[in-house]
């Protein structure tokens, strides 16, 4: 079996995306500015970001037994993502998320099929996980995730967790064992403040590190990211762009680019975060979670033009 840099365990979906002039009031009908559908899903998007930058990766997860399943698997293959453990589940429906974009900012209605169209613990392959450098996951299916992380730890595979708010709502007591098994936790601002019951990302990050997570990197949207370890806390500002078209997938693009820089290229945390901020800045200038995800040459060109300190 060929060694893969990063394996992702989690979700792959279809995104139906509508651009709106504003959010409608109850019982109001408005005309959308555009309507499109794209391959999506937090973990799947993350892997596309890694692959486009040059990392090898594979997806562990499930699709339904329908037209959209074939579309998603074919798209993975076009993006050079291994689908050995991407499983079609008979008589299940591939999840479809509905995304509304107003002035570039997204709101997402998540499919209930994300909870039911899933692999089982027996579908996990120890050698597939054990041959990777990194296991990246979102905790959407916690029992399956716990087993995958247990396997990763047996093989000394690093673990990174993307913690979003709807998962953080489960609470620290439910999530603490799995979060404390991570080498890096990358929550968004809402996820970090929810899991710690705080209002400040700075305070939330310090609490998480004090509890035993080695590195916490909180994504702050247009404000950039906040790095926290036992040794220091530092904000890395986002790069400005002329126009924000769609923030969907910006965090996934950041996470993928950070993982590529930190785990595969071996850069320090700050350099990897700057690189990842650049990838996210390029992504948000196009509609669709993956459409604007850049290739290596595009990120480097952007950085050399905008950051005189980049080397």
Buried (B, 14 or more C-beta within 10 A) or exposed (E): EEEBBBBBBBBBBBBBBBBBEEEEEEEEEEEEEEEBBBBBBBBBBBBBBBBBBEBBBBBBBBBBBBEBBEBBBEBBEEBBBBBEBBBBBEEBBBBBBBBBBBEBBBEBEBBEBBEEBBBEEEBBBBEBBBBBBBBBBBBBBBEBBBBBBBBBEEEEBBBBBBBBBBBBEEEBEBBBEBBEBBBBBBBBBBBBBBBBEBEEBBEBBBBBBEBEBEBBBBBBBBBBBBBBBEEEBEBBEBBEBEEBBBBBBBBBBBBBBBBBBBBBBEBEBEBBBBBBBBBBBBBBBBBBBBBBBBBBEBBBBBBEEEBEEBE
